[in-house]
Amino acid sequence: MTNKVLLQFLRSLFFLLIFLSAQSPAQAQEKKVVRVVFVSFSWNSELPVRVAQAKGYFKAQGLTIEPIFIRGGPAAIAALVSGDVDFGSIGGAQAPMRSRARGLDVFIIGSLSSKVNYTIVGSKDIKGIEGLKGKIIGATGAGAFSDFAVRMFLKNNNIDPDKDVTLRAIGPTNLRAAALEKGLIAAAPFSSEETVALTKKGFPLINNLSESLSIPQSILITRGEVLEKYPETTKRFLKALIMGIQFAKSNKKEAIKAGYEGGLKGDPDIVSKSYDLYSPGYTSDLSIAVEGVQLMLDEDIRNGLVDKKMTLDKVINDRLLKKAQEELRAEGRLK
């Protein structure tokens, strides 16, 4: 190799290295496969994700989703903090807020719902909200999201949850349904699917919280480490989900079809009727209902579950969500 050829080769190599070094930070922020933890197989929490998968929205963003199921918010957060998963979809903001208050690397980055996903179903002798006074109302347990939701619902309807009713820890929704059918409680919060089944048996729907209680229940979370190391991946993940939730919110028949194609199961009649109950609570762009999260934080502070110095800016990080929304608007896919 002559000196002239060698010099030209070294010059080309030099510029190539400069080009690669300029590209490597962006490339380092990419993940092709992301693991997402879910705490429920319910249609309301899973549908936007399954739609985004079935319609190819994740694929269009260069991502493959690996869903992981773990029962319970605390267990899901443990999986997130340990690094076993990249993102999570959990019920209620209490678990991430309490985890963040203890110093864990957990942040709320978006929300599938802007309202509570539960309904309130009563016993057959209950005629309305006023009929709950003096009665026993079931919930999962003290400190659970269902207990908080019931308390907020009662307060909004001028019923003191500590004086006008008796709140009783019953357990998960299947046990609450059994207690309601046996006459052990007068009312309780239920998922949309259980609500359809109970109303078919003659139990009255007292209130659909997906239309009346502006507190986000289906929350998206991740680690601060993910936000720092993989901002592009996070943004793309959120863009695909925004597309998924927009489709799920505005195309009932096709969304349900995509849900089945994505692996969700259920009786078609119950799936259809339950959709009508939970879909009004969906956000249009994953925006976080901050006022509702603040209510949860205030309640936790009053109950001594988190330090009074805890503030929402310490747990909510929607910077990349806003970037995802801006890009979709620029692309004409979000109003």
Beta strands, then each sheet from edge to edge (+ up, - down):
strand 1: 33-38
strand 2: 64-69
strand 3: 87-91
strand 4: 107-111
strand 5: 119-122
strand 6: 136-139
strand 7: 166-169
strand 8: 187-190
strand 9: 205-208
strand 10: 218-222
sheet 1: 2+ 1+ 3+ 10- 4+
sheet 2: 8+ 5- 9+
sheet 3: 6+ 7+
end
